[in-house]
Amino acid sequence: MAQTTLSVRMDEQVKKQFDDFCNEVGLNASVAVNMFAKAVLRERRIPFEISVETDPFYSDANIKRLKKSIAQLENGAGTEHDLTEVD
């Protein structure tokens, strides 16, 4: 099978950590990227979850607080304000 080269730009520290991880599990970066590409093609999706869970807005505590605030507004407790956009 013919081979080709894929060039990827990434942060130097990320690459070092990735290389170190690959070495720990007996791979090199090229094998790991090939495994990723084959999994994408086989599964027809990114083979891991991509989420915004690290965004504090979506934290469990904030979602709970937002739901409580919405319930209070729906029950007539609180003051609803219009959103004002500023240029």
mmCIF file as gemmi writes it, N, C-alpha and C atoms, coordinates in Angstrom:
data_model
loop_
_atom_site.group_PDB
_atom_site.id
_atom_site.type_symbol
_atom_site.label_atom_id
_atom_site.label_alt_id
_atom_site.label_comp_id
_atom_site.label_asym_id
_atom_site.label_entity_id
_atom_site.label_seq_id
_atom_site.pdbx_PDB_ins_code
_atom_site.Cartn_x
_atom_site.Cartn_y
_atom_site.Cartn_z
_atom_site.occupancy
_atom_site.B_iso_or_equiv
_atom_site.pdbx_formal_charge
_atom_site.auth_seq_id
_atom_site.auth_asym_id
_atom_site.pdbx_PDB_model_num
ATOM 1 N N . MET Axp A 1 ? 0.852 -1.17 0 1 0 ? 1 A 1
ATOM 2 C CA . MET Axp A 1 ? 0 0 0 1 0 ? 1 A 1
ATOM 3 C C . MET Axp A 1 ? 0.902 1.239 0 1 0 ? 1 A 1
ATOM 4 N N . ALA Axp A 2 ? 0.568 2.208 -0.829 1 0 ? 2 A 1
ATOM 5 C CA . ALA Axp A 2 ? 1.354 3.442 -0.912 1 0 ? 2 A 1
ATOM 6 C C . ALA Axp A 2 ? 1.243 4.225 0.388 1 0 ? 2 A 1
ATOM 7 N N . GLN Axp A 3 ? 2.317 4.875 0.761 1 0 ? 3 A 1
ATOM 8 C CA . GLN Axp A 3 ? 2.371 5.665 1.99 1 0 ? 3 A 1
ATOM 9 C C . GLN Axp A 3 ? 2.391 7.15 1.641 1 0 ? 3 A 1
ATOM 10 N N . THR Axp A 4 ? 1.889 7.968 2.53 1 0 ? 4 A 1
ATOM 11 C CA . THR Axp A 4 ? 1.934 9.418 2.378 1 0 ? 4 A 1
ATOM 12 C C . THR Axp A 4 ? 2.266 10.027 3.735 1 0 ? 4 A 1
ATOM 13 N N . THR Axp A 5 ? 2.549 11.304 3.744 1 0 ? 5 A 1
ATOM 14 C CA . THR Axp A 5 ? 2.921 11.983 4.98 1 0 ? 5 A 1
ATOM 15 C C . THR Axp A 5 ? 1.831 12.962 5.379 1 0 ? 5 A 1
ATOM 16 N N . LEU Axp A 6 ? 1.519 12.98 6.661 1 0 ? 6 A 1
ATOM 17 C CA . LEU Axp A 6 ? 0.577 13.938 7.237 1 0 ? 6 A 1
ATOM 18 C C . LEU Axp A 6 ? 1.38 14.832 8.168 1 0 ? 6 A 1
ATOM 19 N N . SER Axp A 7 ? 1.316 16.118 7.947 1 0 ? 7 A 1
ATOM 20 C CA . SER Axp A 7 ? 2.03 17.066 8.791 1 0 ? 7 A 1
ATOM 21 C C . SER Axp A 7 ? 1.034 17.773 9.688 1 0 ? 7 A 1
ATOM 22 N N . VAL Axp A 8 ? 1.285 17.778 10.99 1 0 ? 8 A 1
ATOM 23 C CA . VAL Axp A 8 ? 0.372 18.38 11.955 1 0 ? 8 A 1
ATOM 24 C C . VAL Axp A 8 ? 1.14 19.371 12.806 1 0 ? 8 A 1
ATOM 25 N N . ARG Axp A 9 ? 0.564 20.55 12.994 1 0 ? 9 A 1
ATOM 26 C CA . ARG Axp A 9 ? 1.177 21.548 13.863 1 0 ? 9 A 1
ATOM 27 C C . ARG Axp A 9 ? 0.514 21.468 15.225 1 0 ? 9 A 1
ATOM 28 N N . MET Axp A 10 ? 1.333 21.472 16.273 1 0 ? 10 A 1
ATOM 29 C CA . MET Axp A 10 ? 0.79 21.466 17.63 1 0 ? 10 A 1
ATOM 30 C C . MET Axp A 10 ? 1.797 22.106 18.573 1 0 ? 10 A 1
ATOM 31 N N . ASP Axp A 11 ? 1.298 22.463 19.73 1 0 ? 11 A 1
ATOM 32 C CA . ASP Axp A 11 ? 2.131 23.044 20.765 1 0 ? 11 A 1
ATOM 33 C C . ASP Axp A 11 ? 3.28 22.082 21.099 1 0 ? 11 A 1
ATOM 34 N N . GLU Axp A 12 ? 4.463 22.623 21.275 1 0 ? 12 A 1
ATOM 35 C CA . GLU Axp A 12 ? 5.649 21.814 21.543 1 0 ? 12 A 1
ATOM 36 C C . GLU Axp A 12 ? 5.487 20.942 22.79 1 0 ? 12 A 1
ATOM 37 N N . GLN Axp A 13 ? 4.918 21.51 23.854 1 0 ? 13 A 1
ATOM 38 C CA . GLN Axp A 13 ? 4.737 20.753 25.092 1 0 ? 13 A 1
ATOM 39 C C . GLN Axp A 13 ? 3.706 19.639 24.911 1 0 ? 13 A 1
ATOM 40 N N . VAL Axp A 14 ? 2.642 19.909 24.148 1 0 ? 14 A 1
ATOM 41 C CA . VAL Axp A 14 ? 1.64 18.869 23.875 1 0 ? 14 A 1
ATOM 42 C C . VAL Axp A 14 ? 2.293 17.718 23.127 1 0 ? 14 A 1
ATOM 43 N N . LYS Axp A 15 ? 3.126 18.026 22.13 1 0 ? 15 A 1
ATOM 44 C CA . LYS Axp A 15 ? 3.801 16.968 21.37 1 0 ? 15 A 1
ATOM 45 C C . LYS Axp A 15 ? 4.705 16.143 22.266 1 0 ? 15 A 1
ATOM 46 N N . LYS Axp A 16 ? 5.453 16.792 23.142 1 0 ? 16 A 1
ATOM 47 C CA . LYS Axp A 16 ? 6.347 16.052 24.047 1 0 ? 16 A 1
ATOM 48 C C . LYS Axp A 16 ? 5.54 15.131 24.952 1 0 ? 16 A 1
ATOM 49 N N . GLN Axp A 17 ? 4.44 15.647 25.513 1 0 ? 17 A 1
ATOM 50 C CA . GLN Axp A 17 ? 3.609 14.814 26.386 1 0 ? 17 A 1
ATOM 51 C C . GLN Axp A 17 ? 2.984 13.657 25.607 1 0 ? 17 A 1
ATOM 52 N N . PHE Axp A 18 ? 2.58 13.928 24.362 1 0 ? 18 A 1
ATOM 53 C CA . PHE Axp A 18 ? 1.99 12.887 23.52 1 0 ? 18 A 1
ATOM 54 C C . PHE Axp A 18 ? 3.033 11.815 23.206 1 0 ? 18 A 1
ATOM 55 N N . ASP Axp A 19 ? 4.241 12.236 22.816 1 0 ? 19 A 1
ATOM 56 C CA . ASP Axp A 19 ? 5.324 11.285 22.546 1 0 ? 19 A 1
ATOM 57 C C . ASP Axp A 19 ? 5.633 10.452 23.786 1 0 ? 19 A 1
ATOM 58 N N . ASP Axp A 20 ? 5.698 11.109 24.953 1 0 ? 20 A 1
ATOM 59 C CA . ASP Axp A 20 ? 5.978 10.388 26.199 1 0 ? 20 A 1
ATOM 60 C C . ASP Axp A 20 ? 4.9 9.349 26.481 1 0 ? 20 A 1
ATOM 61 N N . PHE Axp A 21 ? 3.63 9.74 26.298 1 0 ? 21 A 1
ATOM 62 C CA . PHE Axp A 21 ? 2.533 8.789 26.513 1 0 ? 21 A 1
ATOM 63 C C . PHE Axp A 21 ? 2.645 7.615 25.554 1 0 ? 21 A 1
ATOM 64 N N . CYS Axp A 22 ? 2.842 7.924 24.279 1 0 ? 22 A 1
ATOM 65 C CA . CYS Axp A 22 ? 2.952 6.854 23.277 1 0 ? 22 A 1
ATOM 66 C C . CYS Axp A 22 ? 4.067 5.887 23.65 1 0 ? 22 A 1
ATOM 67 N N . ASN Axp A 23 ? 5.206 6.407 24.072 1 0 ? 23 A 1
ATOM 68 C CA . ASN Axp A 23 ? 6.315 5.538 24.485 1 0 ? 23 A 1
ATOM 69 C C . ASN Axp A 23 ? 5.916 4.662 25.661 1 0 ? 23 A 1
ATOM 70 N N . GLU Axp A 24 ? 5.179 5.223 26.606 1 0 ? 24 A 1
ATOM 71 C CA . GLU Axp A 24 ? 4.755 4.458 27.785 1 0 ? 24 A 1
ATOM 72 C C . GLU Axp A 24 ? 3.881 3.264 27.415 1 0 ? 24 A 1
ATOM 73 N N . VAL Axp A 25 ? 3.067 3.417 26.363 1 0 ? 25 A 1
ATOM 74 C CA . VAL Axp A 25 ? 2.159 2.331 25.972 1 0 ? 25 A 1
ATOM 75 C C . VAL Axp A 25 ? 2.692 1.524 24.782 1 0 ? 25 A 1
ATOM 76 N N . GLY Axp A 26 ? 3.965 1.752 24.441 1 0 ? 26 A 1
ATOM 77 C CA . GLY Axp A 26 ? 4.61 0.935 23.408 1 0 ? 26 A 1
ATOM 78 C C . GLY Axp A 26 ? 4.303 1.34 21.988 1 0 ? 26 A 1
ATOM 79 N N . LEU Axp A 27 ? 3.931 2.591 21.775 1 0 ? 27 A 1
ATOM 80 C CA . LEU Axp A 27 ? 3.644 3.09 20.433 1 0 ? 27 A 1
ATOM 81 C C . LEU Axp A 27 ? 4.579 4.245 20.106 1 0 ? 27 A 1
ATOM 82 N N . ASN Axp A 28 ? 4.462 4.729 18.886 1 0 ? 28 A 1
ATOM 83 C CA . ASN Axp A 28 ? 5.053 6.021 18.555 1 0 ? 28 A 1
ATOM 84 C C . ASN Axp A 28 ? 3.922 6.897 18.021 1 0 ? 28 A 1
ATOM 85 N N . ALA Axp A 29 ? 4.187 8.182 17.839 1 0 ? 29 A 1
ATOM 86 C CA . ALA Axp A 29 ? 3.14 9.118 17.437 1 0 ? 29 A 1
ATOM 87 C C . ALA Axp A 29 ? 2.509 8.723 16.103 1 0 ? 29 A 1
ATOM 88 N N . SER Axp A 30 ? 3.309 8.228 15.161 1 0 ? 30 A 1
ATOM 89 C CA . SER Axp A 30 ? 2.785 7.841 13.856 1 0 ? 30 A 1
ATOM 90 C C . SER Axp A 30 ? 1.778 6.702 13.973 1 0 ? 30 A 1
ATOM 91 N N . VAL Axp A 31 ? 2.105 5.696 14.756 1 0 ? 31 A 1
ATOM 92 C CA . VAL Axp A 31 ? 1.185 4.567 14.957 1 0 ? 31 A 1
ATOM 93 C C . VAL Axp A 31 ? -0.088 5.047 15.639 1 0 ? 31 A 1
ATOM 94 N N . ALA Axp A 32 ? 0.045 5.91 16.653 1 0 ? 32 A 1
ATOM 95 C CA . ALA Axp A 32 ? -1.126 6.404 17.378 1 0 ? 32 A 1
ATOM 96 C C . ALA Axp A 32 ? -2.049 7.198 16.455 1 0 ? 32 A 1
ATOM 97 N N . VAL Axp A 33 ? -1.494 8.047 15.612 1 0 ? 33 A 1
ATOM 98 C CA . VAL Axp A 33 ? -2.319 8.837 14.686 1 0 ? 33 A 1
ATOM 99 C C . VAL Axp A 33 ? -2.982 7.929 13.663 1 0 ? 33 A 1
ATOM 100 N N . ASN Axp A 34 ? -2.264 6.908 13.183 1 0 ? 34 A 1
ATOM 101 C CA . ASN Axp A 34 ? -2.866 5.945 12.259 1 0 ? 34 A 1
ATOM 102 C C . ASN Axp A 34 ? -4.004 5.183 12.915 1 0 ? 34 A 1
ATOM 103 N N . MET Axp A 35 ? -3.842 4.809 14.19 1 0 ? 35 A 1
ATOM 104 C CA . MET Axp A 35 ? -4.921 4.133 14.918 1 0 ? 35 A 1
ATOM 105 C C . MET Axp A 35 ? -6.144 5.041 15.01 1 0 ? 35 A 1
ATOM 106 N N . PHE Axp A 36 ? -5.911 6.33 15.307 1 0 ? 36 A 1
ATOM 107 C CA . PHE Axp A 36 ? -7.007 7.299 15.383 1 0 ? 36 A 1
ATOM 108 C C . PHE Axp A 36 ? -7.73 7.395 14.034 1 0 ? 36 A 1
ATOM 109 N N . ALA Axp A 37 ? -6.971 7.547 12.949 1 0 ? 37 A 1
ATOM 110 C CA . ALA Axp A 37 ? -7.576 7.686 11.613 1 0 ? 37 A 1
ATOM 111 C C . ALA Axp A 37 ? -8.398 6.45 11.251 1 0 ? 37 A 1
ATOM 112 N N . LYS Axp A 38 ? -7.877 5.261 11.542 1 0 ? 38 A 1
ATOM 113 C CA . LYS Axp A 38 ? -8.609 4.032 11.222 1 0 ? 38 A 1
ATOM 114 C C . LYS Axp A 38 ? -9.877 3.907 12.06 1 0 ? 38 A 1
ATOM 115 N N . ALA Axp A 39 ? -9.82 4.337 13.323 1 0 ? 39 A 1
ATOM 116 C CA . ALA Axp A 39 ? -11.023 4.304 14.164 1 0 ? 39 A 1
ATOM 117 C C . ALA Axp A 39 ? -12.079 5.265 13.631 1 0 ? 39 A 1
ATOM 118 N N . VAL Axp A 40 ? -11.666 6.456 13.192 1 0 ? 40 A 1
ATOM 119 C CA . VAL Axp A 40 ? -12.607 7.425 12.606 1 0 ? 40 A 1
ATOM 120 C C . VAL Axp A 40 ? -13.289 6.819 11.389 1 0 ? 40 A 1
ATOM 121 N N . LEU Axp A 41 ? -12.514 6.213 10.515 1 0 ? 41 A 1
ATOM 122 C CA . LEU Axp A 41 ? -13.081 5.625 9.294 1 0 ? 41 A 1
ATOM 123 C C . LEU Axp A 41 ? -13.973 4.43 9.594 1 0 ? 41 A 1
ATOM 124 N N . ARG Axp A 42 ? -13.567 3.605 10.541 1 0 ? 42 A 1
ATOM 125 C CA . ARG Axp A 42 ? -14.356 2.418 10.894 1 0 ? 42 A 1
ATOM 126 C C . ARG Axp A 42 ? -15.684 2.802 11.544 1 0 ? 42 A 1
ATOM 127 N N . GLU Axp A 43 ? -15.632 3.764 12.484 1 0 ? 43 A 1
ATOM 128 C CA . GLU Axp A 43 ? -16.817 4.134 13.253 1 0 ? 43 A 1
ATOM 129 C C . GLU Axp A 43 ? -17.611 5.276 12.625 1 0 ? 43 A 1
ATOM 130 N N . ARG Axp A 44 ? -17.008 5.962 11.645 1 0 ? 44 A 1
ATOM 131 C CA . ARG Axp A 44 ? -17.629 7.105 10.968 1 0 ? 44 A 1
ATOM 132 C C . ARG Axp A 44 ? -17.986 8.202 11.97 1 0 ? 44 A 1
ATOM 133 N N . ARG Axp A 45 ? -17.117 8.404 12.957 1 0 ? 45 A 1
ATOM 134 C CA . ARG Axp A 45 ? -17.285 9.45 13.965 1 0 ? 45 A 1
ATOM 135 C C . ARG Axp A 45 ? -15.947 9.663 14.653 1 0 ? 45 A 1
ATOM 136 N N . ILE Axp A 46 ? -15.83 10.759 15.39 1 0 ? 46 A 1
ATOM 137 C CA . ILE Axp A 46 ? -14.668 10.948 16.246 1 0 ? 46 A 1
ATOM 138 C C . ILE Axp A 46 ? -14.82 9.927 17.379 1 0 ? 46 A 1
ATOM 139 N N . PRO Axp A 47 ? -13.827 9.076 17.612 1 0 ? 47 A 1
ATOM 140 C CA . PRO Axp A 47 ? -14.014 7.955 18.53 1 0 ? 47 A 1
ATOM 141 C C . PRO Axp A 47 ? -13.871 8.295 20.019 1 0 ? 47 A 1
ATOM 142 N N . PHE Axp A 48 ? -14.239 9.499 20.38 1 0 ? 48 A 1
ATOM 143 C CA . PHE Axp A 48 ? -14.283 9.886 21.776 1 0 ? 48 A 1
ATOM 144 C C . PHE Axp A 48 ? -15.222 11.063 21.899 1 0 ? 48 A 1
ATOM 145 N N . GLU Axp A 49 ? -15.681 11.294 23.117 1 0 ? 49 A 1
ATOM 146 C CA . GLU Axp A 49 ? -16.637 12.372 23.344 1 0 ? 49 A 1
ATOM 147 C C . GLU Axp A 49 ? -15.934 13.72 23.346 1 0 ? 49 A 1
ATOM 148 N N . ILE Axp A 50 ? -16.536 14.673 22.685 1 0 ? 50 A 1
ATOM 149 C CA . ILE Axp A 50 ? -16.061 16.054 22.702 1 0 ? 50 A 1
ATOM 150 C C . ILE Axp A 50 ? -17.137 16.852 23.416 1 0 ? 50 A 1
ATOM 151 N N . SER Axp A 51 ? -16.768 17.491 24.509 1 0 ? 51 A 1
ATOM 152 C CA . SER Axp A 51 ? -17.776 18.188 25.29 1 0 ? 51 A 1
ATOM 153 C C . SER Axp A 51 ? -17.239 19.505 25.819 1 0 ? 51 A 1
ATOM 154 N N . VAL Axp A 52 ? -18.138 20.266 26.396 1 0 ? 52 A 1
ATOM 155 C CA . VAL Axp A 52 ? -17.78 21.546 26.99 1 0 ? 52 A 1
ATOM 156 C C . VAL Axp A 52 ? -17.799 21.443 28.51 1 0 ? 52 A 1
ATOM 157 N N . GLU Axp A 53 ? -17.68 20.238 29.019 1 0 ? 53 A 1
ATOM 158 C CA . GLU Axp A 53 ? -17.779 20 30.455 1 0 ? 53 A 1
ATOM 159 C C . GLU Axp A 53 ? -16.776 20.811 31.263 1 0 ? 53 A 1
ATOM 160 N N . THR Axp A 54 ? -15.648 21.176 30.677 1 0 ? 54 A 1
ATOM 161 C CA . THR Axp A 54 ? -14.656 21.931 31.428 1 0 ? 54 A 1
ATOM 162 C C . THR Axp A 54 ? -15.022 23.407 31.524 1 0 ? 54 A 1
ATOM 163 N N . ASP Axp A 55 ? -16.011 23.842 30.749 1 0 ? 55 A 1
ATOM 164 C CA . ASP Axp A 55 ? -16.474 25.222 30.818 1 0 ? 55 A 1
ATOM 165 C C . ASP Axp A 55 ? -17.294 25.379 32.097 1 0 ? 55 A 1
ATOM 166 N N . PRO Axp A 56 ? -16.879 26.277 33.015 1 0 ? 56 A 1
ATOM 167 C CA . PRO Axp A 56 ? -17.6 26.403 34.283 1 0 ? 56 A 1
ATOM 168 C C . PRO Axp A 56 ? -19.067 26.776 34.125 1 0 ? 56 A 1
ATOM 169 N N . PHE Axp A 57 ? -19.436 27.373 32.989 1 0 ? 57 A 1
ATOM 170 C CA . PHE Axp A 57 ? -20.842 27.703 32.767 1 0 ? 57 A 1
ATOM 171 C C . PHE Axp A 57 ? -21.695 26.441 32.805 1 0 ? 57 A 1
ATOM 172 N N . TYR Axp A 58 ? -21.148 25.327 32.327 1 0 ? 58 A 1
ATOM 173 C CA . TYR Axp A 58 ? -21.899 24.075 32.238 1 0 ? 58 A 1
ATOM 174 C C . TYR Axp A 58 ? -21.68 23.166 33.443 1 0 ? 58 A 1
ATOM 175 N N . SER Axp A 59 ? -21.081 23.679 34.495 1 0 ? 59 A 1
ATOM 176 C CA . SER Axp A 59 ? -20.864 22.867 35.693 1 0 ? 59 A 1
ATOM 177 C C . SER Axp A 59 ? -22.209 22.496 36.316 1 0 ? 59 A 1
ATOM 178 N N . ASP Axp A 60 ? -22.219 21.393 37.043 1 0 ? 60 A 1
ATOM 179 C CA . ASP Axp A 60 ? -23.453 20.939 37.698 1 0 ? 60 A 1
ATOM 180 C C . ASP Axp A 60 ? -24.01 22.008 38.634 1 0 ? 60 A 1
ATOM 181 N N . ALA Axp A 61 ? -23.119 22.664 39.375 1 0 ? 61 A 1
ATOM 182 C CA . ALA Axp A 61 ? -23.564 23.691 40.318 1 0 ? 61 A 1
ATOM 183 C C . ALA Axp A 61 ? -24.223 24.863 39.598 1 0 ? 61 A 1
ATOM 184 N N . ASN Axp A 62 ? -23.644 25.287 38.48 1 0 ? 62 A 1
ATOM 185 C CA . ASN Axp A 62 ? -24.21 26.428 37.756 1 0 ? 62 A 1
ATOM 186 C C . ASN Axp A 62 ? -25.528 26.053 37.077 1 0 ? 62 A 1
ATOM 187 N N . ILE Axp A 63 ? -25.599 24.873 36.496 1 0 ? 63 A 1
ATOM 188 C CA . ILE Axp A 63 ? -26.852 24.429 35.867 1 0 ? 63 A 1
ATOM 189 C C . ILE Axp A 63 ? -27.96 24.354 36.917 1 0 ? 63 A 1
ATOM 190 N N . LYS Axp A 64 ? -27.631 23.836 38.106 1 0 ? 64 A 1
ATOM 191 C CA . LYS Axp A 64 ? -28.615 23.764 39.189 1 0 ? 64 A 1
ATOM 192 C C . LYS Axp A 64 ? -29.098 25.167 39.564 1 0 ? 64 A 1
ATOM 193 N N . ARG Axp A 65 ? -28.168 26.112 39.662 1 0 ? 65 A 1
ATOM 194 C CA . ARG Axp A 65 ? -28.509 27.497 40.009 1 0 ? 65 A 1
ATOM 195 C C . ARG Axp A 65 ? -29.376 28.128 38.924 1 0 ? 65 A 1
ATOM 196 N N . LEU Axp A 66 ? -29.037 27.89 37.668 1 0 ? 66 A 1
ATOM 197 C CA . LEU Axp A 66 ? -29.832 28.442 36.563 1 0 ? 66 A 1
ATOM 198 C C . LEU Axp A 66 ? -31.256 27.885 36.584 1 0 ? 66 A 1
ATOM 199 N N . LYS Axp A 67 ? -31.387 26.577 36.802 1 0 ? 67 A 1
ATOM 200 C CA . LYS Axp A 67 ? -32.721 25.969 36.854 1 0 ? 67 A 1
ATOM 201 C C . LYS Axp A 67 ? -33.541 26.538 38.01 1 0 ? 67 A 1
ATOM 202 N N . LYS Axp A 68 ? -32.872 26.754 39.147 1 0 ? 68 A 1
ATOM 203 C CA . LYS Axp A 68 ? -33.563 27.348 40.304 1 0 ? 68 A 1
ATOM 204 C C . LYS Axp A 68 ? -34.036 28.761 39.962 1 0 ? 68 A 1
ATOM 205 N N . SER Axp A 69 ? -33.19 29.545 39.315 1 0 ? 69 A 1
ATOM 206 C CA . SER Axp A 69 ? -33.551 30.913 38.934 1 0 ? 69 A 1
ATOM 207 C C . SER Axp A 69 ? -34.71 30.926 37.943 1 0 ? 69 A 1
ATOM 208 N N . ILE Axp A 70 ? -34.69 30.016 36.986 1 0 ? 70 A 1
ATOM 209 C CA . ILE Axp A 70 ? -35.771 29.927 36.001 1 0 ? 70 A 1
ATOM 210 C C . ILE Axp A 70 ? -37.087 29.578 36.695 1 0 ? 70 A 1
ATOM 211 N N . ALA Axp A 71 ? -37.022 28.602 37.618 1 0 ? 71 A 1
ATOM 212 C CA . ALA Axp A 71 ? -38.23 28.208 38.36 1 0 ? 71 A 1
ATOM 213 C C . ALA Axp A 71 ? -38.774 29.377 39.168 1 0 ? 71 A 1
ATOM 214 N N . GLN Axp A 72 ? -37.89 30.148 39.798 1 0 ? 72 A 1
ATOM 215 C CA . GLN Axp A 72 ? -38.337 31.307 40.57 1 0 ? 72 A 1
ATOM 216 C C . GLN Axp A 72 ? -39.028 32.316 39.654 1 0 ? 72 A 1
ATOM 217 N N . LEU Axp A 73 ? -38.442 32.567 38.485 1 0 ? 73 A 1
ATOM 218 C CA . LEU Axp A 73 ? -39.059 33.507 37.552 1 0 ? 73 A 1
ATOM 219 C C . LEU Axp A 73 ? -40.415 33.002 37.079 1 0 ? 73 A 1
ATOM 220 N N . GLU Axp A 74 ? -40.504 31.708 36.789 1 0 ? 74 A 1
ATOM 221 C CA . GLU Axp A 74 ? -41.771 31.137 36.317 1 0 ? 74 A 1
ATOM 222 C C . GLU Axp A 74 ? -42.843 31.185 37.405 1 0 ? 74 A 1
ATOM 223 N N . ASN Axp A 75 ? -42.446 31.205 38.664 1 0 ? 75 A 1
ATOM 224 C CA . ASN Axp A 75 ? -43.388 31.27 39.779 1 0 ? 75 A 1
ATOM 225 C C . ASN Axp A 75 ? -43.64 32.696 40.247 1 0 ? 75 A 1
ATOM 226 N N . GLY Axp A 76 ? -43.154 33.664 39.489 1 0 ? 76 A 1
ATOM 227 C CA . GLY Axp A 76 ? -43.418 35.065 39.812 1 0 ? 76 A 1
ATOM 228 C C . GLY Axp A 76 ? -42.472 35.672 40.827 1 0 ? 76 A 1
ATOM 229 N N . ALA Axp A 77 ? -41.499 34.931 41.298 1 0 ? 77 A 1
ATOM 230 C CA . ALA Axp A 77 ? -40.524 35.473 42.254 1 0 ? 77 A 1
ATOM 231 C C . ALA Axp A 77 ? -39.289 35.923 41.479 1 0 ? 77 A 1
ATOM 232 N N . GLY Axp A 78 ? -38.963 37.164 41.587 1 0 ? 78 A 1
ATOM 233 C CA . GLY Axp A 78 ? -37.788 37.693 40.881 1 0 ? 78 A 1
ATOM 234 C C . GLY Axp A 78 ? -38.199 38.731 39.877 1 0 ? 78 A 1
ATOM 235 N N . THR Axp A 79 ? -37.231 39.32 39.28 1 0 ? 79 A 1
ATOM 236 C CA . THR Axp A 79 ? -37.466 40.362 38.28 1 0 ? 79 A 1
ATOM 237 C C . THR Axp A 79 ? -36.804 39.96 36.981 1 0 ? 79 A 1
ATOM 238 N N . GLU Axp A 80 ? -37.586 39.961 35.926 1 0 ? 80 A 1
ATOM 239 C CA . GLU Axp A 80 ? -37.046 39.636 34.609 1 0 ? 80 A 1
ATOM 240 C C . GLU Axp A 80 ? -36.562 40.919 33.957 1 0 ? 80 A 1
ATOM 241 N N . HIS Axp A 81 ? -35.369 40.88 33.389 1 0 ? 81 A 1
ATOM 242 C CA . HIS Axp A 81 ? -34.79 42.054 32.727 1 0 ? 81 A 1
ATOM 243 C C . HIS Axp A 81 ? -34.585 41.749 31.255 1 0 ? 81 A 1
ATOM 244 N N . ASP Axp A 82 ? -34.717 42.8 30.428 1 0 ? 82 A 1
ATOM 245 C CA . ASP Axp A 82 ? -34.428 42.648 28.998 1 0 ? 82 A 1
ATOM 246 C C . ASP Axp A 82 ? -32.931 42.621 28.788 1 0 ? 82 A 1
ATOM 247 N N . LEU Axp A 83 ? -32.503 41.882 27.793 1 0 ? 83 A 1
ATOM 248 C CA . LEU Axp A 83 ? -31.102 41.843 27.421 1 0 ? 83 A 1
ATOM 249 C C . LEU Axp A 83 ? -30.786 43.099 26.609 1 0 ? 83 A 1
ATOM 250 N N . THR Axp A 84 ? -29.801 43.833 27.041 1 0 ? 84 A 1
ATOM 251 C CA . THR Axp A 84 ? -29.396 45.039 26.345 1 0 ? 84 A 1
ATOM 252 C C . THR Axp A 84 ? -28.051 44.803 25.696 1 0 ? 84 A 1
ATOM 253 N N . GLU Axp A 85 ? -27.982 44.914 24.39 1 0 ? 85 A 1
ATOM 254 C CA . GLU Axp A 85 ? -26.727 44.723 23.684 1 0 ? 85 A 1
ATOM 255 C C . GLU Axp A 85 ? -26.045 46.046 23.495 1 0 ? 85 A 1
ATOM 256 N N . VAL Axp A 86 ? -24.74 46.061 23.684 1 0 ? 86 A 1
ATOM 257 C CA . VAL Axp A 86 ? -23.952 47.281 23.554 1 0 ? 86 A 1
ATOM 258 C C . VAL Axp A 86 ? -22.967 47.088 22.422 1 0 ? 86 A 1
ATOM 259 N N . ASP Axp A 87 ? -22.849 48.091 21.563 1 0 ? 87 A 1
ATOM 260 C CA . ASP Axp A 87 ? -21.88 48 20.457 1 0 ? 87 A 1
ATOM 261 C C . ASP Axp A 87 ? -20.49 48.295 20.918 1 0 ? 87 A 1
